[in-house]
């Protein structure tokens, strides 16, 4: 293979011919337009790429052939189910089963077709897990879930439909690990009840007897099986027991002991390790503020370096043959996603598809990674997106993630880009309690709803005010789920900071959350985790009342927009209704939007467009250019 430098130069030459086109502004219509490539997959032999494409009316299965550059497409309209603008069944995944068969994943149905788009089997299962045999590129066997709850699994033959049910220990399935041949060899299962428990099980050999390796309480740190390496009595597991971040280790199944660490980082979680099932692992994925992939295979590392030189500032994920054809999925904070095909022999890189094709010429704003000190000195990471380069004194939207034990990622975000396109800076604070930044950081948020977690958000806003980045008279706080709670509580706790607030599917009262009719309130394990991480409202009712937006509603001064799905099972609409009634009773300005058929997240183009238009009108009225603000 030619040197990395020569390869990169050759690829740059292949891409250098382009036409400069004036950028267009991002609109709600464009942000809601999902036309384009949905998914792409390179055949095991590298001779064709299968792509799922949506044109706004129908889905197509499109084949791209690297040797000739030709493309061939087939309509998939006959397998889709629509209800108004809600697509109940649409393909989202494509998996090769050998070099001439494909499985198309519709979320609740898997079908198989050949290269000519002809239907072979109309029901392989409910969802594809992966190809079964890693080492046999011609194998037609797939691993699938056979039920919508992802509880039952099977090996299925993509050509004939033959099915072999996989047996496992009883319990609610949480985690699986297969060997390189596709046999299920380890699982984590949950047993609900007064004392919920997790159990890790191991199958020493296919056809043998399952062995229980470990049990854990609902709130205990635990390890989980990830891979089954090609060595006896050994698992590869993911764990942070005894350390701050998640790492991968070997686990001795005979001794019941953790062994050698495969991959770890002192301050970032390891998200995945590729190649553990074989003789040696090849790639490690880290989960810092920007996800990174590190190749331990020298050939692949050279290809990655060459591609990164041509497509800088992006996350470039590689698959295929490092000495043949490589499929590159390239994305970033300003690029929704592109698929390129690299021929390493000729060192040419060809763009073959774009996600969200309507956004090709739309101006996007970069996400900056910043840090600032909390009131107690804890360093808080955050993302900041400015509406224009060098912009200062701009209006600000503080966008709070849900969970709260999740996080935001450095990636293209339609809501962030839409806000920036309308002139707003966007701050996304990763307050204590957010996951992905180590155990200590996450646990620092336990028992801190409305307290230190909220103070971390406030500190970020005040930092941007102090350095002149934003206009202190034009700040709105916005969030969904937990973020909706934080938005409402921000209005009550620090009314001097915010001109308005928006809650989408937000919790409005912690005590009500513990006793509402949500799916989480009915789950023993969810209740145990909430008690551990939030606290017990029966023992500390007054403490939780002190940080309840509903019970402290009289402190809210700014206008509020409440948005809630009528079919929300995670945070029932009763939360928003109680808040609406309380605000109206006190004569506080409140705007209401209920979304029929919407659940905890917005799942249709109509729901998303309605929310975005309402949000932008509300923001423009209160902190936008037309807003009247006191000097």
Phi, psi and omega in degrees: 000139181296163182299157179302320182296311180297321180297315181296318180298318180295319180293319179299319179299323181291336183256358191287340181276110181212167180243128179282124182236137180299137181289149178252154177284152177277126178248169177299319181299316180290321180295332182268356183276114183258013178299145178133192179285132179267316181203153178218148182213133179273133178299151180306325180275359176075008187268352177202154176243128176262131181231137170267126184232137177242130181251013180098341179238317183218163174260146176232149169260114185248131176254133174246132183249110186302322185296314183261341185078005182282161177225149178218134184234155179223133179288143179244018188302329184293347184254004183264151177230125182242150170222097188066232177267008182263119180269107183282334177216118178209143183290139178227350182219146178228130182229129177284136173240082192088195183260357180230007179233148177224145172255129178254125187259119179257010180088318176230018178196136175239128176241163175239144179223164175261184184297340179267007179079010181281132179294131177251307179229128186269000178200089176277337183160199182262326183200139178281135174268308180182171168295143185287300186266114182292327189265355182244098185290344179267356184295130178271007185273138178234155170261130182222157166274140181256002178222160183287344181271000182057045180253323183251139183233158180206156166269129179231146178269118188293338181270319185259338184086001178303139186231137176236110181291135178268126179273146179208167177294155181290156179133171179278119187293131180243322186209145179229156173217127181248156173273180186293338179273354177097010178275138176288121187236347179203146179215157165245129179234151180250134172249114179283165180149188180302326177235087182297141180224149173253141179228136175257127182241153182222138176251108185302325180205148177306133182087358181272203182249132179293140179240133177278125183262326184195153174231151183218147173287166185299330184253006178278149168294139181218159171261155179228143178292142180238316183217160174244100183288165181275062177208143188292149173055038185220139170240155165257125186233158177251129185202154168232021176297125179080007178212173186272328184240159179288135177223170178251136183227157163281148178230126180277111185285339178279317181273343184067041185230146173286139181244221184300139175279127179277317181203133179204161179217139184293333185232359180230142175290145169271122185270334181189157177225122183261135175100005183296329182292339182266205183288327181206148180278152190247328188216141178237134179250123180257153186241054175282202178297332169237123179295134181229149177244128182246120180270131175263346174275122186298321180295312178296322180299322178294319178296317180300317181296320179294315180295317180298330178291329181274325180243069186288157176071019182232166168265113183247107183261130187250145173210153179123221183241118183293350176248012179221236179266137181233129175269127181248121171259115187244127181209166178196192177292336182245002179236112181299329178152134178223150173247127177240150177246121181255125171262104185290340180285321179260355181056048176241141180238123185239129174285122183244350179186152178234139166283143179055062187298336179293347185262008186305319184251016182271136179289131179239153183251137182287148175268119176273146174260121181232167172222150177210155181278138171284175181301328180264011177092352179296134181280124184252119174281154180200162172250138177232124178244122182263150180288339178204154181300130177073007183296138177224154179067030182270160171293153187234137168249122176267110188255112188257129180285162180275201179112263006276001186270052172225199180199169171266160181232154173284097183198170177290128184230114186297324180292316178299314182294323179295318178296315180297322180296335179264014171095010183256135165286149182233122176254127177241088182284136175261074186297161177305144187101339175293146179272164176096357182240021178102155183298317183297319180294318180295313183288342176295344178267355180296131180073015187242020173303127177078356181246249184299326177300317179289323180297327177297321177294313180301318181299322178294319178296315182293330177295317180290329175292315184296324182268006175081009181293322186234161177275117183296346180270355186228069181231131177233143180250132189224143176190164178238144179063241174301323179300328175293320175301311182297326178295313180293320181288328175299321178296326181276319185283320182231067184298338180288343184274328194244137176272340179195170179210147180231128177242119174252115179056038186272147169289134180247346180205124185293320179299316178298324180300323180287340185237008179283184183259032180286163176296325180292321180294336180271354183263127179298317183288322178296321178294318179298318180293320178297317178300321182289319188265334182255315183126174183257112183293336180289332178269336187226048184302317182296320179299319181283329176298329181293339181240029179262117175304323181293314184278347175247027187298333181296342181277347181282128181247332187273159176297146183235137170249120178253123179234132182208142175280135183289342181252021182292119178263343181275313173234095185303154183296347177302329178299310182292322180297318178297320181291318179301312181298319181294318179295316181294323181298327180266003179074022180279146180289121181218136175247140188239136174217112174255140184248113181296136177071356180281140176265215182287336174238159181271120191246358180235158179300321180297315179297315182296313181298318179298316180296313182299316181295318179294317179300312183293321177298319179295314180296314181299324181293323189256332179225004181279184182303328183274353184289142175266113181242146181288139177280000000 
